[in-house]
Amino acid sequence: MGRVQLAINVRDVDEAIAFYSKLFDTEPAKVKPGYANFAIADPPLKLVLIQNEAAPGTLNHLGVEVAGRDEVAAATKRLSAKGLATVTEQGACCYAEQDKVWVTDPGGASWEVYTVLKDAEVMSPSGTACC
């Protein structure tokens, strides 16, 4: 399994949920205070909404969701071998326990390759963008 993730900052998460539910004809997979995510089948997309009134309509980060820890480890090895600076992260993030590796593109956009291990009740802070 693999799908692209797009995490965007929104002014009002409830208003954004209503809009994206109509746009993609699907309901969110998870809704928490100031946060929602959609697991969209067509097109295959993980859409994450993060309430950030100071920067609505801006990119929070991008990602690729993979099936498990082995794929995250393989991505870490591959990206490091290509000379990219990587930061690995394990633990709770965006209301889920995740393993991930981060890289930053030349323009400053953060990309994560991650797997969700299980749901969590809290959105823990992260040293990087989270989700």
Buried (B, 14 or more C-beta within 10 A) or exposed (E): EEBBBBBBBBEBBEEBBEEBBEEBEBEBEBBBEBBBBBBBEEEEBBBBBBBBEEEBEEBBBBBBBBEEEEBBBEBBEEBBEEEBEBBEBEEBBBBBBBBBBBBBEEEEEBBBBBBBBEEBEEBEEBEEBBB
